[in-house]
Amino acid sequence: MQDQRAKIHVIGHSHIAALGAAASIREEGGDRFAFFELQKPPYKPAISGGVVNPALLERITAILESIENPAFALSIGGAFHSVVALANHPSPYYVVGPWLGYDPGSEQLIPFSLMREVMREKMSWQLEVIRTIADVLPQRVINLQPPPPLPDAEFIKESPGVYQEVIEAHGVMPAEVRYTVWRIQSDLFEEACRENDIEFLHAPPATVDDRGFLAREAWRADPTHGNAWYGEQVLQQVERYFETRKRAS
C-alpha cells in the first residue's frame, strides 16, 4: 500500500469548480488534489436507491486499497439556497433569522421554523448524499461549507447566470433574506455532518465580509459560486486541516 497521505480527494458538486480552478494555476501543490465532479458522468447521480454510484464507489474503493490514510473532502450541493431565494418570489415573502435584521415592506412573513423544515424536506436528497457517501469513507473526511451569498443586488442583476430570466421578471431577493436562507441551508448541512461524524469546515474567514456575506475578492460573474481566489483560500484551509490532523495522530 502506497503512503500518499498528502493526497486530498475532493468529491462534490459545482462549488468544487473554484477549487479545481485554483489548483490548476498553482505553481506548486496543485497535484495534491484530485476532484470528482458529481454533477457530471460517470458520477451522476451520486447515489441511487440509497447506494453510492458504482463508478464513484469503484474509485473510492481503489483509493482505500492503494493509499495509506487517504484524505477526503466533500462539497455536496450548496446552491439550493439560490434556487429558493436568489430571486424574488412572484408572491413576495421574507423570513427573519437570528443573524441579520430586516425591515419588511408588504411581503408575507414566513416563520423561521417553517422555512427551516421546508428547506430540510427540499434538501433531503442532498443530505442523503452526504450520509450515503460518508458511509463508505474512512474517518478522515470533511465537508466544506458552500460560499455565502453576494450582498450586492446590482452585481447579481449584471451577472445573473442561469437565473437571468427569473431575476429579470421578479428582481433580486433582499440580501438579508438571502443570507438567512443560506444560513438555514448551511446549518442543515452541518447538522447532517455532526450526525455522521464528519467535520464541517466553515468558509475561510478571509472570504467572508463583516456581515457574513461573500467578500468582494471572492466574487465572480456568477451569483452563486466563488472564484479561483476563493478556491485557493479553501484549498489552503483544507491543507492546514489535514496537516494538523496528521501532526496530532
DAGI-V145024 format. One record per helix or strand of 3 or more residues. SS is the DSSP state (A for helix, B for strand). FROM is the first residue (numbers start at 1). TO is the last residue. Records with the same first field share a line. If there is no record, write none. Layout:
SS: FROM-TO, FROM-TO
This chain:
B: 8-12, 33-37, 71-75, 141-144, 199-201
A: 16-24, 30-32, 54-66, 80-85, 112-122, 124-134, 153-158, 161-170, 175-195, 205-207, 216-218, 228-248
